[in-house]
């Protein structure tokens, strides 16, 4: 009888402890972590509270083109399953951007000016052409339509417009094929061919700035041509998506074999 009583007590104790642990650890009551990327801290806080979670900012970085103060990374990742009241660690985009110094580009070629801007944390904006004896020779540098002096401090990633020379005898170029290229490479190829970007249109797969960098060109206008020339400084429209199935498959009948 004593043995049976001991066994019964152990069983009851096991059941009580097991139930207590389930209540304390919220067994099978895991929550799915929302995607906080691109949210402001206020939006992330509200989303976390609604999901039964907490947030904590652990670091900040500076990402060009991303809204200041918005969430750039999180841990655990979106979709992870965690317990209620779990802390989600966030990295936000710096509110105060890094500063760059405007170099002197007058007299440089377009290619040299592009390299100099990149090395100083800046980038090429619009290409504006004026009659001159040397095509793609930098005549002036501008920001928001006004000449900008060398040594001026600017936010890193600022686009600088270039006033370039255009010789009537060297005033045409060809539109390259950028279909299948990612956004950044496509824009660089157009720039290297002395062309501007009229607009970049992203579909619903590219929501954040990071998405845009990973998007591929699936269409362009005007279309690529190595036989029909366009005026230097012309604009090209790009249509982009992260869905690679939107990239058209080249028509093999259009290609010719070379022996």
C-alpha positions as CSV (number, residue, x, y, z in Angstrom):
1,X,0.0,0.0,0.0
2,X,2.8,2.4,0.9
3,X,4.4,1.7,-2.5
4,X,1.2,2.5,-4.3
5,X,0.8,5.7,-2.3
6,X,4.3,6.8,-3.3
7,X,3.7,6.0,-6.9
8,X,0.4,8.0,-6.9
9,X,2.2,11.0,-5.3
10,X,4.9,10.9,-7.9
11,X,2.4,10.7,-10.7
12,X,0.4,13.7,-9.3
13,X,3.6,15.6,-8.8
14,X,4.7,14.9,-12.4
15,X,1.4,16.1,-13.8
16,X,1.5,19.3,-11.6
17,X,5.1,20.1,-12.6
18,X,4.4,19.4,-16.3
19,X,1.3,21.6,-16.4
20,X,3.2,24.4,-14.5
21,X,6.0,24.3,-17.0
22,X,3.6,24.4,-19.9
23,X,2.0,27.5,-18.4
24,X,5.3,29.2,-17.6
25,X,6.9,28.5,-21.0
26,X,3.7,28.9,-23.0
27,X,4.1,25.5,-24.6
28,X,2.9,25.5,-28.3
29,X,2.0,29.2,-28.0
30,X,4.7,30.5,-30.4
31,X,4.2,33.8,-32.3
32,X,5.4,34.6,-35.8
33,X,7.8,37.6,-36.0
34,X,6.6,40.4,-38.3
35,X,8.8,42.0,-40.9
36,X,9.9,45.4,-39.5
37,X,12.1,46.3,-42.5
38,X,11.5,49.9,-43.7
39,X,9.3,50.8,-40.7
40,X,9.9,53.8,-38.5
41,X,10.6,53.1,-34.8
42,X,7.0,54.2,-34.0
43,X,5.5,51.8,-36.6
44,X,7.8,49.0,-35.5
45,X,6.8,49.5,-31.9
46,X,3.1,49.4,-32.7
47,X,3.5,46.3,-34.8
48,X,5.5,44.6,-32.1
49,X,2.9,45.4,-29.4
50,X,0.1,44.1,-31.6
51,X,2.1,40.9,-32.1
52,X,2.8,40.5,-28.4
53,X,6.5,41.2,-28.8
54,X,9.1,43.8,-27.7
55,X,11.7,45.7,-29.8
56,X,15.1,47.0,-28.9
57,X,17.5,49.1,-31.1
58,X,21.0,47.7,-30.8
59,X,22.9,49.5,-33.6
60,X,22.6,52.0,-36.5
61,X,24.1,52.0,-40.0
62,X,24.0,54.3,-43.0
63,X,22.4,53.0,-46.1
64,X,22.1,55.4,-49.1
65,X,18.6,55.8,-50.4
66,X,16.9,54.4,-47.4
67,X,14.7,56.6,-45.2
68,X,16.5,57.9,-42.1
69,X,15.6,56.2,-38.9
70,X,13.9,53.2,-40.5
71,X,14.6,49.6,-39.7
72,X,17.2,48.0,-41.9
73,X,17.8,44.6,-40.2
74,X,16.2,42.6,-37.4
75,X,17.0,39.5,-35.3
76,X,15.1,37.0,-35.2
77,X,14.3,37.2,-38.9
78,X,10.7,37.8,-40.2
79,X,8.6,34.6,-40.0
80,X,10.6,33.1,-37.1
81,X,8.5,31.6,-34.3
82,X,9.2,32.9,-30.8
83,X,7.6,33.1,-27.4
84,X,5.3,35.9,-26.3
85,X,7.2,39.1,-25.1
86,X,10.4,38.0,-26.9
87,X,12.7,40.9,-27.6
88,X,13.3,41.6,-31.3
89,X,16.7,43.3,-31.9
90,X,16.7,46.0,-34.5
91,X,19.3,47.9,-36.6
92,X,18.1,51.2,-37.9
93,X,19.3,53.5,-40.7
94,X,21.3,56.4,-39.2
95,X,19.4,59.6,-38.7
96,X,22.5,61.6,-39.4
97,X,24.1,60.6,-42.7
98,X,27.7,60.5,-43.5
99,X,29.3,63.5,-45.1
100,X,31.3,63.7,-48.3
101,X,33.3,66.5,-49.9
102,X,32.6,67.7,-53.4
103,X,35.7,67.4,-55.6
104,X,36.7,69.6,-58.6
105,X,35.6,67.8,-61.8
106,X,36.0,70.6,-64.4
107,X,38.2,69.4,-67.3
108,X,37.7,65.7,-66.5
109,X,36.2,63.3,-68.9
110,X,32.8,61.8,-68.0
111,X,34.5,58.5,-67.0
112,X,37.1,60.2,-64.8
113,X,34.4,62.4,-63.2
114,X,32.3,59.3,-62.4
115,X,35.3,57.6,-60.8
116,X,36.1,60.7,-58.8
117,X,32.6,61.1,-57.5
118,X,32.3,57.5,-56.4
119,X,35.6,57.6,-54.6
120,X,34.3,60.6,-52.7
121,X,31.0,58.9,-51.7
122,X,28.9,60.7,-54.3
123,X,27.3,59.7,-57.6
124,X,26.5,61.0,-61.1
125,X,23.1,62.6,-61.5
126,X,21.9,64.1,-64.8
127,X,24.1,64.5,-67.9
128,X,23.4,67.9,-69.4
129,X,25.1,68.7,-72.7
130,X,26.2,72.0,-74.2
131,X,28.0,72.7,-77.5
132,X,31.8,72.4,-77.0
133,X,34.8,71.2,-79.0
134,X,35.2,68.1,-76.8
135,X,32.4,65.6,-76.2
136,X,32.0,64.4,-72.6
137,X,34.4,67.0,-71.2
138,X,33.1,68.3,-67.9
139,X,32.4,72.0,-68.1
140,X,30.7,72.5,-64.8
141,X,29.3,70.6,-61.8
142,X,25.8,71.3,-60.3
143,X,23.6,70.4,-57.5
144,X,19.8,71.3,-57.7
145,X,20.5,73.4,-60.8
146,X,23.2,75.6,-59.2
147,X,27.0,75.4,-59.6
148,X,28.6,73.7,-56.6
149,X,32.1,74.6,-55.5
150,X,34.8,72.1,-54.7
151,X,35.1,71.4,-51.0
152,X,31.4,71.8,-50.3
153,X,30.1,69.2,-47.7
154,X,27.2,67.0,-48.8
155,X,25.4,64.0,-47.6
156,X,27.0,60.8,-48.8
157,X,25.3,59.4,-51.9
158,X,24.2,62.8,-53.2
159,X,23.7,63.0,-57.0
160,X,25.8,65.6,-58.8
161,X,24.6,66.8,-62.3
162,X,27.4,67.3,-64.8
163,X,27.5,69.9,-67.6
164,X,29.3,68.2,-70.4
165,X,30.6,69.3,-73.8
166,X,29.1,68.0,-77.0
167,X,30.9,68.2,-80.4
168,X,28.5,68.2,-83.3
169,X,30.7,65.7,-85.1
170,X,30.6,63.3,-82.1
171,X,27.1,63.6,-80.8
172,X,25.5,60.2,-81.1
173,X,25.6,56.9,-79.2
174,X,23.8,53.6,-79.1
175,X,21.4,52.2,-76.6
176,X,22.9,49.1,-74.9
177,X,20.8,46.1,-74.0
178,X,20.4,46.1,-70.2
179,X,17.6,43.5,-69.9
180,X,18.5,40.9,-67.4
181,X,20.9,43.2,-65.5
182,X,20.3,44.4,-61.9
183,X,19.4,48.0,-61.3
184,X,22.8,49.3,-60.4
185,X,24.7,47.6,-63.3
186,X,22.0,48.7,-65.8
187,X,22.3,52.3,-64.7
188,X,26.1,52.2,-65.0
189,X,25.9,50.7,-68.5
190,X,23.6,53.5,-69.6
191,X,25.8,56.2,-68.0
192,X,28.9,54.7,-69.7
193,X,27.1,55.2,-73.0
194,X,26.3,58.8,-72.2
195,X,22.6,58.2,-71.6
196,X,20.3,59.5,-68.9
197,X,17.6,57.5,-67.1
198,X,14.1,59.0,-67.8
199,X,12.5,56.8,-65.1
200,X,12.8,53.5,-63.3
201,X,9.5,51.7,-62.7
202,X,9.5,48.8,-60.2
203,X,6.7,46.3,-60.0
204,X,5.1,45.0,-56.8
205,X,7.9,42.7,-56.0
206,X,10.3,45.6,-55.2
207,X,8.9,47.4,-52.1
208,X,12.0,48.5,-50.2
209,X,15.3,50.2,-51.2
210,X,17.0,46.9,-50.7
211,X,14.5,45.2,-53.1
212,X,15.3,47.8,-55.8
213,X,19.0,46.9,-55.7
214,X,18.1,43.2,-56.2
215,X,15.6,43.9,-59.0
216,X,16.3,43.0,-62.7
217,X,15.5,45.0,-65.8
218,X,12.8,43.1,-67.8
219,X,12.0,45.8,-70.3
220,X,13.5,49.1,-71.5
221,X,12.5,51.9,-73.8
222,X,13.8,52.7,-76.3
223,X,14.9,49.2,-77.0
224,X,18.6,48.3,-77.5
225,X,20.1,48.8,-80.9
226,X,23.6,48.7,-82.3
227,X,22.5,50.1,-85.7
228,X,20.1,53.0,-84.8
229,X,22.0,55.8,-83.2
230,X,20.5,58.3,-80.7
231,X,21.7,61.7,-79.5
232,X,24.1,61.7,-76.6
233,X,22.2,62.6,-73.4
234,X,19.0,60.9,-74.5
235,X,16.9,59.2,-71.8
236,X,16.0,55.6,-71.3
237,X,13.1,54.2,-69.2
238,X,13.7,51.0,-67.3
239,X,11.1,48.5,-65.9
240,X,12.3,46.3,-63.1
241,X,11.2,43.3,-61.0
242,X,12.7,40.8,-58.6
243,X,10.7,38.1,-60.4
244,X,13.3,36.7,-62.8
245,X,10.5,34.9,-64.8
246,X,9.6,38.3,-66.2
247,X,12.9,38.6,-68.0
248,X,12.2,37.6,-71.6
249,X,14.1,34.6,-73.1
250,X,16.2,35.7,-76.1
251,X,14.9,34.6,-79.4
252,X,17.5,32.3,-80.9
253,X,16.2,33.0,-84.3
254,X,17.4,36.6,-84.0
255,X,21.0,35.5,-83.5
256,X,23.4,34.5,-86.2
257,X,26.3,32.1,-85.9
258,X,29.7,33.3,-86.6
259,X,32.3,30.9,-88.1
